[in-house]
Amino acid sequence: MQIDHHARLSVAPMMDWTDRNCRAFHRVLSRKTLLYTEMVVSAALVRGGARHLLTFDAAEHPVALQLGGSDPAELAEAARIGAGEGYDEINLNCGCPSDRVQSGTFGAVLMKDPQRVADCLAAMQAAAGPVEVTVKCRIGVDDQDPARVLPDFLTHVRDAGIRRVSVHARKAWLQGLSPKENRDVPPLDYDLVIEMLRAFPDLHLSVNGGIGTLDEAAAFLDRGLHGVMVGRAAYQRPADILLEADRRVFGAANPCADAVEAAQAMRPHIARHLEGGGRLDQVTRHMLGLFAGRPGARLWRRLLSEGAHRPGAGLDVYDDALAAVTQALETETQPGDEAMGEGSTAGGVPSRPVPTS
């Protein structure tokens, strides 16, 4: 598999969001985009035996496993396990600013210890065999000077044998800002990431952070970035980001013509999930933004938000919601529909909190 090609566009790992049902949905929209798991803590795999966290469907390929940790031996074993499960890439999280991650001395705090990161990466590569190991990082943390810190960090990871890095183009403030604020308050510095292309011509660099449209993603590719990683926008407005991605980014045919066809294509996955004892809302919670900005979007969100969580909710609830939004699209009799964004509501149901990426 030419993973570099798929990394031209990727959906960021987001805690509590990019689970296997989310990835199944995103794969319906785009066959080519690289998908990431939520961060899986290495200790949970190695010491906790939580192999269930690695379950995925073959249809999700290309799919990458993101690991969190800071112990080289433990990360190596976790990488070995992940490679054995069939993931196309193993990624080390050096960008998450949450308190929980800091307390484990991993995530963005690792920007302060590039040698430890290099040791972890070397051990992971030795254990992962042919499966590529990559890094997702910030441009710096706290009072660090990104213009000095990022080149030093990239030098360490390159010298450890890493050739592909995704850079969230914001600093992370580990003290004083919440994880949510860390996604919005520190200013973006895309130009610094662009500069790293010239400083490290042997690295495959993807940019992440604040990218809200497919046009913006294409513009970064036009500027020379090897890849673009999209987070919240791909989750909140998935059709806007992914529905045209295969054609525009990869030069391939789009798998679905429109959002309705994508919703229909998800029906077999939902049926299998329900037959396996799963709940309807475990899938549909990831699909609330499918029709964002289109007629019937609010109706779709309301019907699924109110109906999918009820005990015994089945495909009839999903089919009724899809029939309602299809009619609204055909007649365009739903004025006032709007894209789902932070703080929006769906028929009185608050939108879910913004994910961590």
PyMOL commands that set and color helices and strands:
alter all, ss='L'
color gray80, all
select helices_A, chain A and resi 3-6+20-29+42-46+51-54+58-60+72-85+99-103+107-112+114-128+146-159+181-183+190-199+214-222+232-236+238-242+245-250+259-265+267-275+281-284+297-307+315-331
alter helices_A, ss='H'
color red, helices_A
select strands_A, chain A and resi 9-11+34-41+63-68+89-94+132-138+164-168+204-208+227-230+345-346+349-350
alter strands_A, ss='S'
color yellow, strands_A
deselect
rebuild
show_as cartoon
